[in-house]
Amino acid sequence: MISKSANLSGVCMHGLLHAHASPLVSSGLSLSIVGKLLGHTQTSTTQR
């Protein structure tokens, strides 16, 4: 796992994705664009 290799205990991929996506959505970027940046194929996945 990447977080183990980087010696980051308590860090998970989901948390990193959320930390990246939240400010983008808050700044007005569309869910469609944020979803594409995260590799989602459906906007409904990004909405969760």
mmJSON file of the N, C-alpha and C atoms, coordinates in Angstrom:
{"data_MODEL":{"atom_site":{
"group_PDB":["ATOM","ATOM","ATOM","ATOM","ATOM","ATOM","ATOM","ATOM","ATOM","ATOM","ATOM","ATOM","ATOM","ATOM","ATOM","ATOM","ATOM","ATOM","ATOM","ATOM","ATOM","ATOM","ATOM","ATOM","ATOM","ATOM","ATOM","ATOM","ATOM","ATOM","ATOM","ATOM","ATOM","ATOM","ATOM","ATOM","ATOM","ATOM","ATOM","ATOM","ATOM","ATOM","ATOM","ATOM","ATOM","ATOM","ATOM","ATOM","ATOM","ATOM","ATOM","ATOM","ATOM","ATOM","ATOM","ATOM","ATOM","ATOM","ATOM","ATOM","ATOM","ATOM","ATOM","ATOM","ATOM","ATOM","ATOM","ATOM","ATOM","ATOM","ATOM","ATOM","ATOM","ATOM","ATOM","ATOM","ATOM","ATOM","ATOM","ATOM","ATOM","ATOM","ATOM","ATOM","ATOM","ATOM","ATOM","ATOM","ATOM","ATOM","ATOM","ATOM","ATOM","ATOM","ATOM","ATOM","ATOM","ATOM","ATOM","ATOM","ATOM","ATOM","ATOM","ATOM","ATOM","ATOM","ATOM","ATOM","ATOM","ATOM","ATOM","ATOM","ATOM","ATOM","ATOM","ATOM","ATOM","ATOM","ATOM","ATOM","ATOM","ATOM","ATOM","ATOM","ATOM","ATOM","ATOM","ATOM","ATOM","ATOM","ATOM","ATOM","ATOM","ATOM","ATOM","ATOM","ATOM","ATOM","ATOM","ATOM","ATOM","ATOM","ATOM","ATOM"],
"id":[1,2,3,4,5,6,7,8,9,10,11,12,13,14,15,16,17,18,19,20,21,22,23,24,25,26,27,28,29,30,31,32,33,34,35,36,37,38,39,40,41,42,43,44,45,46,47,48,49,50,51,52,53,54,55,56,57,58,59,60,61,62,63,64,65,66,67,68,69,70,71,72,73,74,75,76,77,78,79,80,81,82,83,84,85,86,87,88,89,90,91,92,93,94,95,96,97,98,99,100,101,102,103,104,105,106,107,108,109,110,111,112,113,114,115,116,117,118,119,120,121,122,123,124,125,126,127,128,129,130,131,132,133,134,135,136,137,138,139,140,141,142,143,144],
"type_symbol":["N","C","C","N","C","C","N","C","C","N","C","C","N","C","C","N","C","C","N","C","C","N","C","C","N","C","C","N","C","C","N","C","C","N","C","C","N","C","C","N","C","C","N","C","C","N","C","C","N","C","C","N","C","C","N","C","C","N","C","C","N","C","C","N","C","C","N","C","C","N","C","C","N","C","C","N","C","C","N","C","C","N","C","C","N","C","C","N","C","C","N","C","C","N","C","C","N","C","C","N","C","C","N","C","C","N","C","C","N","C","C","N","C","C","N","C","C","N","C","C","N","C","C","N","C","C","N","C","C","N","C","C","N","C","C","N","C","C","N","C","C","N","C","C"],
"label_atom_id":["N","CA","C","N","CA","C","N","CA","C","N","CA","C","N","CA","C","N","CA","C","N","CA","C","N","CA","C","N","CA","C","N","CA","C","N","CA","C","N","CA","C","N","CA","C","N","CA","C","N","CA","C","N","CA","C","N","CA","C","N","CA","C","N","CA","C","N","CA","C","N","CA","C","N","CA","C","N","CA","C","N","CA","C","N","CA","C","N","CA","C","N","CA","C","N","CA","C","N","CA","C","N","CA","C","N","CA","C","N","CA","C","N","CA","C","N","CA","C","N","CA","C","N","CA","C","N","CA","C","N","CA","C","N","CA","C","N","CA","C","N","CA","C","N","CA","C","N","CA","C","N","CA","C","N","CA","C","N","CA","C","N","CA","C","N","CA","C"],
"label_alt_id":[null,null,null,null,null,null,null,null,null,null,null,null,null,null,null,null,null,null,null,null,null,null,null,null,null,null,null,null,null,null,null,null,null,null,null,null,null,null,null,null,null,null,null,null,null,null,null,null,null,null,null,null,null,null,null,null,null,null,null,null,null,null,null,null,null,null,null,null,null,null,null,null,null,null,null,null,null,null,null,null,null,null,null,null,null,null,null,null,null,null,null,null,null,null,null,null,null,null,null,null,null,null,null,null,null,null,null,null,null,null,null,null,null,null,null,null,null,null,null,null,null,null,null,null,null,null,null,null,null,null,null,null,null,null,null,null,null,null,null,null,null,null,null,null],
"label_comp_id":["MET","MET","MET","ILE","ILE","ILE","SER","SER","SER","LYS","LYS","LYS","SER","SER","SER","ALA","ALA","ALA","ASN","ASN","ASN","LEU","LEU","LEU","SER","SER","SER","GLY","GLY","GLY","VAL","VAL","VAL","CYS","CYS","CYS","MET","MET","MET","HIS","HIS","HIS","GLY","GLY","GLY","LEU","LEU","LEU","LEU","LEU","LEU","HIS","HIS","HIS","ALA","ALA","ALA","HIS","HIS","HIS","ALA","ALA","ALA","SER","SER","SER","PRO","PRO","PRO","LEU","LEU","LEU","VAL","VAL","VAL","SER","SER","SER","SER","SER","SER","GLY","GLY","GLY","LEU","LEU","LEU","SER","SER","SER","LEU","LEU","LEU","SER","SER","SER","ILE","ILE","ILE","VAL","VAL","VAL","GLY","GLY","GLY","LYS","LYS","LYS","LEU","LEU","LEU","LEU","LEU","LEU","GLY","GLY","GLY","HIS","HIS","HIS","THR","THR","THR","GLN","GLN","GLN","THR","THR","THR","SER","SER","SER","THR","THR","THR","THR","THR","THR","GLN","GLN","GLN","ARG","ARG","ARG"],
"label_asym_id":["A","A","A","A","A","A","A","A","A","A","A","A","A","A","A","A","A","A","A","A","A","A","A","A","A","A","A","A","A","A","A","A","A","A","A","A","A","A","A","A","A","A","A","A","A","A","A","A","A","A","A","A","A","A","A","A","A","A","A","A","A","A","A","A","A","A","A","A","A","A","A","A","A","A","A","A","A","A","A","A","A","A","A","A","A","A","A","A","A","A","A","A","A","A","A","A","A","A","A","A","A","A","A","A","A","A","A","A","A","A","A","A","A","A","A","A","A","A","A","A","A","A","A","A","A","A","A","A","A","A","A","A","A","A","A","A","A","A","A","A","A","A","A","A"],
"label_entity_id":["1","1","1","1","1","1","1","1","1","1","1","1","1","1","1","1","1","1","1","1","1","1","1","1","1","1","1","1","1","1","1","1","1","1","1","1","1","1","1","1","1","1","1","1","1","1","1","1","1","1","1","1","1","1","1","1","1","1","1","1","1","1","1","1","1","1","1","1","1","1","1","1","1","1","1","1","1","1","1","1","1","1","1","1","1","1","1","1","1","1","1","1","1","1","1","1","1","1","1","1","1","1","1","1","1","1","1","1","1","1","1","1","1","1","1","1","1","1","1","1","1","1","1","1","1","1","1","1","1","1","1","1","1","1","1","1","1","1","1","1","1","1","1","1"],
"label_seq_id":[1,1,1,2,2,2,3,3,3,4,4,4,5,5,5,6,6,6,7,7,7,8,8,8,9,9,9,10,10,10,11,11,11,12,12,12,13,13,13,14,14,14,15,15,15,16,16,16,17,17,17,18,18,18,19,19,19,20,20,20,21,21,21,22,22,22,23,23,23,24,24,24,25,25,25,26,26,26,27,27,27,28,28,28,29,29,29,30,30,30,31,31,31,32,32,32,33,33,33,34,34,34,35,35,35,36,36,36,37,37,37,38,38,38,39,39,39,40,40,40,41,41,41,42,42,42,43,43,43,44,44,44,45,45,45,46,46,46,47,47,47,48,48,48],
"pdbx_PDB_ins_code":[null,null,null,null,null,null,null,null,null,null,null,null,null,null,null,null,null,null,null,null,null,null,null,null,null,null,null,null,null,null,null,null,null,null,null,null,null,null,null,null,null,null,null,null,null,null,null,null,null,null,null,null,null,null,null,null,null,null,null,null,null,null,null,null,null,null,null,null,null,null,null,null,null,null,null,null,null,null,null,null,null,null,null,null,null,null,null,null,null,null,null,null,null,null,null,null,null,null,null,null,null,null,null,null,null,null,null,null,null,null,null,null,null,null,null,null,null,null,null,null,null,null,null,null,null,null,null,null,null,null,null,null,null,null,null,null,null,null,null,null,null,null,null,null],
"Cartn_x":[0.841,0.0,0.893,0.473,1.258,1.489,0.455,0.606,1.63,1.718,2.732,4.124,4.256,5.547,6.051,5.117,5.483,5.555,5.317,5.359,4.336,3.129,2.038,0.983,1.134,0.165,-1.14,-2.246,-3.55,-4.075,-3.38,-3.817,-4.347,-5.546,-6.094,-6.385,-6.455,-6.666,-7.981,-9.032,-10.323,-10.208,-9.51,-9.32,-8.57,-7.559,-6.793,-7.651,-8.471,-9.359,-10.374,-10.938,-11.91,-11.26,-10.059,-9.347,-9.036,-8.862,-8.587,-9.869,-10.953,-12.189,-13.005,-13.061,-13.914,-13.623,-12.368,-12.107,-12.447,-12.282,-12.611,-14.102,-14.919,-16.37,-16.78,-16.184,-16.514,-16.159,-15.142,-14.734,-15.592,-16.536,-17.466,-17.215,-16.198,-15.95,-17.077,-17.523,-18.663,-18.302,-19.321,-19.113,-18.603,-19.029,-18.587,-17.074,-16.553,-15.105,-14.333,-14.81,-14.141,-14.143,-15.248,-15.333,-14.313,-14.137,-13.147,-11.738,-11.46,-10.147,-9.89,-10.951,-10.832,-10.879,-11.18,-11.251,-12.611,-13.633,-14.985,-15.597,-16.379,-17.056,-18.479,-19.026,-20.391,-20.401,-21.173,-21.272,-21.875,-22.736,-23.359,-22.308,-21.223,-20.143,-19.487,-19.293,-18.663,-19.565,-20.871,-21.818,-21.773,-21.444,-21.407,-20.336],
"Cartn_y":[-1.181,0.0,1.253,2.266,3.487,4.174,4.243,4.944,4.253,2.92,2.2,2.491,2.48,2.753,4.148,5.097,6.486,6.733,5.678,5.771,6.77,6.725,7.597,6.766,6.599,5.789,6.567,5.87,6.494,7.216,7.096,7.742,6.668,6.909,5.943,6.661,5.887,6.448,7.213,6.688,7.369,8.773,8.884,10.186,11.153,10.662,11.513,11.985,11.085,11.468,12.511,12.293,13.243,14.608,14.604,15.856,16.605,15.88,16.487,17.0,16.23,16.551,17.652,17.662,18.626,20.082,20.514,21.914,22.235,21.249,21.483,21.726,20.898,21.066,22.37,22.672,23.904,25.159,25.055,26.221,26.4,25.463,25.629,24.721,23.875,22.937,21.911,21.565,20.652,19.245,18.527,17.145,16.289,16.601,15.851,15.962,17.151,17.367,16.743,16.969,16.39,14.871,14.302,12.857,12.341,13.063,12.662,12.724,13.749,13.858,12.694,12.202,11.088,9.725,9.725,8.469,7.807,8.548,7.997,8.039,7.02,7.003,7.515,7.559,8.032,9.155,10.205,11.329,10.887,9.875,9.411,8.877,8.335,7.869,9.057,10.13,11.332,11.99,11.946,12.567,11.947,10.672,10.001,10.612],
"Cartn_z":[0.0,0.0,0.0,-0.711,-0.861,0.479,1.306,2.588,3.486,3.42,4.196,3.654,2.334,1.709,2.037,2.137,2.441,3.942,4.725,6.185,6.724,6.175,6.596,7.31,8.586,9.314,9.479,9.39,9.561,8.331,7.219,5.98,5.04,4.494,3.536,2.216,1.163,-0.168,-0.25,0.393,0.364,0.969,2.058,2.7,1.812,1.11,0.202,-0.967,-1.5,-2.605,-2.151,-0.964,-0.431,-0.187,0.356,0.622,-0.675,-1.742,-3.049,-3.701,-3.582,-4.291,-3.625,-2.312,-1.599,-1.946,-1.907,-2.267,-3.727,-4.596,-6.007,-6.184,-5.534,-5.62,-4.937,-3.802,-3.066,-3.862,-4.698,-5.49,-6.739,-6.958,-8.077,-9.255,-9.182,-10.272,-10.31,-11.48,-11.593,-11.123,-10.654,-10.228,-11.377,-12.572,-13.742,-13.921,-13.807,-13.977,-12.815,-11.593,-10.426,-10.534,-10.957,-11.136,-12.134,-13.223,-14.223,-13.646,-12.846,-12.205,-11.248,-10.625,-9.683,-10.368,-11.668,-12.401,-12.344,-11.915,-11.869,-13.264,-13.572,-14.874,-14.775,-13.546,-13.342,-12.306,-12.575,-11.647,-10.311,-10.346,-9.097,-8.111,-8.626,-7.752,-7.068,-7.788,-7.237,-6.202,-6.405,-5.488,-4.104,-4.027,-2.728,-1.915],
"occupancy":[1.0,1.0,1.0,1.0,1.0,1.0,1.0,1.0,1.0,1.0,1.0,1.0,1.0,1.0,1.0,1.0,1.0,1.0,1.0,1.0,1.0,1.0,1.0,1.0,1.0,1.0,1.0,1.0,1.0,1.0,1.0,1.0,1.0,1.0,1.0,1.0,1.0,1.0,1.0,1.0,1.0,1.0,1.0,1.0,1.0,1.0,1.0,1.0,1.0,1.0,1.0,1.0,1.0,1.0,1.0,1.0,1.0,1.0,1.0,1.0,1.0,1.0,1.0,1.0,1.0,1.0,1.0,1.0,1.0,1.0,1.0,1.0,1.0,1.0,1.0,1.0,1.0,1.0,1.0,1.0,1.0,1.0,1.0,1.0,1.0,1.0,1.0,1.0,1.0,1.0,1.0,1.0,1.0,1.0,1.0,1.0,1.0,1.0,1.0,1.0,1.0,1.0,1.0,1.0,1.0,1.0,1.0,1.0,1.0,1.0,1.0,1.0,1.0,1.0,1.0,1.0,1.0,1.0,1.0,1.0,1.0,1.0,1.0,1.0,1.0,1.0,1.0,1.0,1.0,1.0,1.0,1.0,1.0,1.0,1.0,1.0,1.0,1.0,1.0,1.0,1.0,1.0,1.0,1.0],
"B_iso_or_equiv":[0.0,0.0,0.0,0.0,0.0,0.0,0.0,0.0,0.0,0.0,0.0,0.0,0.0,0.0,0.0,0.0,0.0,0.0,0.0,0.0,0.0,0.0,0.0,0.0,0.0,0.0,0.0,0.0,0.0,0.0,0.0,0.0,0.0,0.0,0.0,0.0,0.0,0.0,0.0,0.0,0.0,0.0,0.0,0.0,0.0,0.0,0.0,0.0,0.0,0.0,0.0,0.0,0.0,0.0,0.0,0.0,0.0,0.0,0.0,0.0,0.0,0.0,0.0,0.0,0.0,0.0,0.0,0.0,0.0,0.0,0.0,0.0,0.0,0.0,0.0,0.0,0.0,0.0,0.0,0.0,0.0,0.0,0.0,0.0,0.0,0.0,0.0,0.0,0.0,0.0,0.0,0.0,0.0,0.0,0.0,0.0,0.0,0.0,0.0,0.0,0.0,0.0,0.0,0.0,0.0,0.0,0.0,0.0,0.0,0.0,0.0,0.0,0.0,0.0,0.0,0.0,0.0,0.0,0.0,0.0,0.0,0.0,0.0,0.0,0.0,0.0,0.0,0.0,0.0,0.0,0.0,0.0,0.0,0.0,0.0,0.0,0.0,0.0,0.0,0.0,0.0,0.0,0.0,0.0],
"pdbx_formal_charge":[null,null,null,null,null,null,null,null,null,null,null,null,null,null,null,null,null,null,null,null,null,null,null,null,null,null,null,null,null,null,null,null,null,null,null,null,null,null,null,null,null,null,null,null,null,null,null,null,null,null,null,null,null,null,null,null,null,null,null,null,null,null,null,null,null,null,null,null,null,null,null,null,null,null,null,null,null,null,null,null,null,null,null,null,null,null,null,null,null,null,null,null,null,null,null,null,null,null,null,null,null,null,null,null,null,null,null,null,null,null,null,null,null,null,null,null,null,null,null,null,null,null,null,null,null,null,null,null,null,null,null,null,null,null,null,null,null,null,null,null,null,null,null,null],
"auth_seq_id":[1,1,1,2,2,2,3,3,3,4,4,4,5,5,5,6,6,6,7,7,7,8,8,8,9,9,9,10,10,10,11,11,11,12,12,12,13,13,13,14,14,14,15,15,15,16,16,16,17,17,17,18,18,18,19,19,19,20,20,20,21,21,21,22,22,22,23,23,23,24,24,24,25,25,25,26,26,26,27,27,27,28,28,28,29,29,29,30,30,30,31,31,31,32,32,32,33,33,33,34,34,34,35,35,35,36,36,36,37,37,37,38,38,38,39,39,39,40,40,40,41,41,41,42,42,42,43,43,43,44,44,44,45,45,45,46,46,46,47,47,47,48,48,48],
"auth_comp_id":["MET","MET","MET","ILE","ILE","ILE","SER","SER","SER","LYS","LYS","LYS","SER","SER","SER","ALA","ALA","ALA","ASN","ASN","ASN","LEU","LEU","LEU","SER","SER","SER","GLY","GLY","GLY","VAL","VAL","VAL","CYS","CYS","CYS","MET","MET","MET","HIS","HIS","HIS","GLY","GLY","GLY","LEU","LEU","LEU","LEU","LEU","LEU","HIS","HIS","HIS","ALA","ALA","ALA","HIS","HIS","HIS","ALA","ALA","ALA","SER","SER","SER","PRO","PRO","PRO","LEU","LEU","LEU","VAL","VAL","VAL","SER","SER","SER","SER","SER","SER","GLY","GLY","GLY","LEU","LEU","LEU","SER","SER","SER","LEU","LEU","LEU","SER","SER","SER","ILE","ILE","ILE","VAL","VAL","VAL","GLY","GLY","GLY","LYS","LYS","LYS","LEU","LEU","LEU","LEU","LEU","LEU","GLY","GLY","GLY","HIS","HIS","HIS","THR","THR","THR","GLN","GLN","GLN","THR","THR","THR","SER","SER","SER","THR","THR","THR","THR","THR","THR","GLN","GLN","GLN","ARG","ARG","ARG"],
"auth_asym_id":["A","A","A","A","A","A","A","A","A","A","A","A","A","A","A","A","A","A","A","A","A","A","A","A","A","A","A","A","A","A","A","A","A","A","A","A","A","A","A","A","A","A","A","A","A","A","A","A","A","A","A","A","A","A","A","A","A","A","A","A","A","A","A","A","A","A","A","A","A","A","A","A","A","A","A","A","A","A","A","A","A","A","A","A","A","A","A","A","A","A","A","A","A","A","A","A","A","A","A","A","A","A","A","A","A","A","A","A","A","A","A","A","A","A","A","A","A","A","A","A","A","A","A","A","A","A","A","A","A","A","A","A","A","A","A","A","A","A","A","A","A","A","A","A"],
"auth_atom_id":["N","CA","C","N","CA","C","N","CA","C","N","CA","C","N","CA","C","N","CA","C","N","CA","C","N","CA","C","N","CA","C","N","CA","C","N","CA","C","N","CA","C","N","CA","C","N","CA","C","N","CA","C","N","CA","C","N","CA","C","N","CA","C","N","CA","C","N","CA","C","N","CA","C","N","CA","C","N","CA","C","N","CA","C","N","CA","C","N","CA","C","N","CA","C","N","CA","C","N","CA","C","N","CA","C","N","CA","C","N","CA","C","N","CA","C","N","CA","C","N","CA","C","N","CA","C","N","CA","C","N","CA","C","N","CA","C","N","CA","C","N","CA","C","N","CA","C","N","CA","C","N","CA","C","N","CA","C","N","CA","C","N","CA","C","N","CA","C"],
"pdbx_PDB_model_num":[1,1,1,1,1,1,1,1,1,1,1,1,1,1,1,1,1,1,1,1,1,1,1,1,1,1,1,1,1,1,1,1,1,1,1,1,1,1,1,1,1,1,1,1,1,1,1,1,1,1,1,1,1,1,1,1,1,1,1,1,1,1,1,1,1,1,1,1,1,1,1,1,1,1,1,1,1,1,1,1,1,1,1,1,1,1,1,1,1,1,1,1,1,1,1,1,1,1,1,1,1,1,1,1,1,1,1,1,1,1,1,1,1,1,1,1,1,1,1,1,1,1,1,1,1,1,1,1,1,1,1,1,1,1,1,1,1,1,1,1,1,1,1,1]
}}}
